[in-house]
Amino acid sequence: MPSDNLKSYLNLHLIVFIWGFTAILGALITIDADFLVWYRMLFAAIFLGCFLLLKKIPFQVSFSAVLKLVSVGLLIALHWITFFESIKVATVSITLSVFSLGAFIASILEPIFYGRKVLWYEVFFGLVIIAGLALILQVEINYLHGMLLALISIILGVVFTLFNGKLIEHHEPSVIAFYEFLAGFVFITIYFVCNGSFSVDFFVLTPKNWALILLLSSICTAYAFTASVKVMRRLSPYTVMLTTNLEPVYGIILAYFIIGGKEKMSTEFYIGAFIIVVTVILNGVFKHYKDKVS
């Protein structure tokens, strides 16, 4: 592998590791999930706006594109709110194990979205993943609410990713992210104003929470997004997809060692999580060789 590709591959692992760490930050930050997402989207938009100015990337997009970006921004906001709420009512490990369903959900929604046929092996691997989740649910039934929130979150995540897959064909990725984060921030702000959520206490956070929120919005959001786009220009989609599947692994391991306590699951949970992760990876391997043959 050429040195540039090796560097990109290592950078990709760092990005996936950062994405796994995002869930840890969500568990460590002690404010409500919707407040957390408001701060995250605000600061991420600011950081991306500064990036666009420094790189002299134009902000201009068509009015029709703005409408699409605003809609996707709402989906991202709801995705993140349900994601962090799932972590707070369940655990990081539970949430990330459900997020492993993302590849299966994408295999169902993508044919509908792009007009291609459903692949039998994707459905088969999806059923195996569901069996792994059933094993987890059997022993971790107390976290059913959190698992349902995580399921809603990953469905929203797949949907906005599919929309972005089309938007990215015509617009700079960092511009897309800037408008989506800004739109999500505006949506949540309007909700808070109508709900009377804003108060002096809303803006009074502990130094720890401020530090973690800034870390979340800068490194784990603004940086990770722009860096992932750069990496994808050098590595094949298969390599990117296969490596991204390690996010739940990184997140669950980090949660075990950093948070401990309720993150220490039963043996059956780890068996179920192992089945899910291995199945997702096998799905990627099968798809790669299937494409080669065809």
Disulfide bonds with the S-S distance in Angstrom:
none
